[in-house]
Amino acid sequence: MNAVIYARISSDPTAMESGVTRQVKECRELAARLGLEVTEELIDNDISATDGRRRPQFERLMTMRPSAVIVWHQDRLLRLTKDLE
């Protein structure tokens, strides 16, 4: 089964992407344990999910309809009730 990884961190003042890099690494490890093939990594670095800014990769994910989505923690994907809809 194919899977897409989504990683997001709200604040990255150093712009080094260490938070999202760590998330992707752990998500890839989980995918391997589950026997999933990661076909794409989508990253919204330094973008809060609650301040109304666009999350381009999240929006792209919503149009993809992948078989599986792997995230480091649910709150990296969904922060607003409307996102559950």
C-alpha positions, -999 to +999 in steps of 0.1 A: +000+000+000+012+035-008+014+063+018+020+100+019+039+116+048+027+150+060+050+170+083+043+205+097+058+227+124+043+260+134+075+279+141+109+275+128+128+307+136+161+292+125+148+280+091+169+249+096+138+226+092+151+203+120+116+198+134+100+186+101+131+166+093+127+147+126+090+142+119+097+128+084+124+104+097+101+090+123+072+087+098+094+068+074+104+044+102+067+038+109+060+032+072+087+007+070+074-012+101+039-012+086+052-023+052+040+009+035+057+024+005+061+062+009+053+078-024+056+115-014+066+137+015+046+169+020+060+196+043+046+228+056+075+243+076+071+273+098+033+275+091+008+276+120-024+257+114-044+281+136-036+316+124-055+314+091-024+312+069-026+288+039-009+255+043-001+247+006+010+211+012-019+203+034-043+217+007-025+196-018-028+165+004-066+171+006-068+169-032-047+137-035-069+112-016-040+088-008-046+053+005-027+062+038-014+094+054+013+092+080+019+121+104+041+124+135+012+133+156-025+140+148-021+177+158+004+182+129-023+174+105-055+186+121-057+216+144-091+230+135-125+213+138-133+222+102-103+201+091-121+170+103-149+177+079 
